Amino acid sequence: MEAITEGVNNINISDSYKKNRIQVSNTKKPLFFYVNLAKRYMQQHNEVELSALGMAIATVVTVAEILKNNGLAVEKKIMTSTVDIKDDSRGRPVQKAKIEILLGKTANFDELMAAAAAEDGENGDVEEHTA
């Protein structure tokens, strides 16, 4: 019984669920939803993994480039692969392209985020709630 308990306690959570992974859809959310979400994930975890299949790959690449061009992120790793997805209408598996981009914070990420927050405050973009 102790061996079972020890085995359960030593189980590693697989890559299928990562707290800092964003799975990007092609149609569900606007582009800057993913940009802002990635910024928040980088604040919390120091890095973010953007993942997409098929037509959503262009969205992931665009999000990564926006973050890089604004000086907020650096590429750590890019992985590409194909995955078999069961297509219900055809009844056979279909291969889809998959991309995973791992981005890390730049050295001045926190400064840039603080400057952006201060700028938003000056412009009155931040809503103040009074009780």
N, C-alpha and C positions, 0 to 999 in steps of 0.2 A: 504494500500500500504506500509506503514511503517513497518508493521509486516512482510510482505514478504521480504523486504529489510533486516530487522534485521535477519530473518531466513536464508537468503542466506549468510549473513556475518558471521553467527555463525556455518555454516556447517563445520564439521571436515572431513578432508581428510581421507578416510578409509585406512586400512592396505594393500589394493591391490596395492598401489603405495607408496613405501618408497624410499627415496633418498639413503639410505645406504644398500639396498638389492641387492644381486647378485644372479640371477637365473642361476644355473649351468646346462649346457647341457652335455650330455654324449659324443658327438662326435665333436662338432663344434670347440672347442678351446683346445689348449694344457694345461696341468695341471698348469704350472707356469704362464700362462696368468691369471688364477684365483687367484693364490697366490699373484702376483704383484698387481692385481686390488684390492684385499682385503687389502693389505698394504696401498694403496693409499686411499681407503675409510676410513680406520681407522685413517689415518692422518687428513682427512677432518672432519669426524663425531665422532671420538673417539670410535666408534664401527661399526661392520659390521654384517649383517644378510646374511648367506649363505643358499640358498634354492634349493632343487632339488626334482625331481620325479623319481621313478623307478630305472633304471640302473645307473642314474647319482648320486645316493646317495653315492656310493663308492668314487666318485670324491670329493664330498663335505667333506666327512669325512677325506679323505687324505689331502685336502687343510687345513682343521682345524688343523689336527695333525702336519703338517709342520709348521704352524704359532705358535702353542703351543710349539713344540719342539725347535724352534729357539728363544724362550723367548719373542716373539712379542705379543702373545694374550693369554687371559684367557677365558674359557667358562663361559658365563653368563646364558645361557638357551639353552636347547635342546628340541624341540617339534617334535613329530612324529604323523602322521595321515594317513588316506587313503582318496583319492579323487576319485570321479567318473569322468572318462574321456570318452567322446563319441567316440567310435571306428567306423569310417566310413565304414571299410571293413565288419564288423560284424553287424553293425546297432544297436548295443546295448551298454549300458555303461559298461566300464571295470574299475575295481578298481585298483588304483596305489598307492603305498606307497609314502609318502611325508615326508621329513625331513627339519627342519629349525634349524640352529645353530646360536645363537647370540654370537659373540665374542667381547670382549672389549680389549682395549690397556692395556699392562702391565705397571707398574710404570716406567720401563726403556726402553719403546718402542722408544721414541724420541732419546735417546742416541744410541741405537742399529742401528736405521735407519741412524743417522748422521755418525756413524762409518762405516756402509756399503757404504754410499755415498762417504766418504773420501777414502775408500779402492778402490772403483771403479775408482775414479779420479787418484789415484797413478798408477793403472794398465793400465791406458790409455783407459779404456772401454767407457769413456764419450767422445762423439764426440764434437769437438769445431768447431763452424761455424764462419768464418770470413767474413766480408762484403767487 
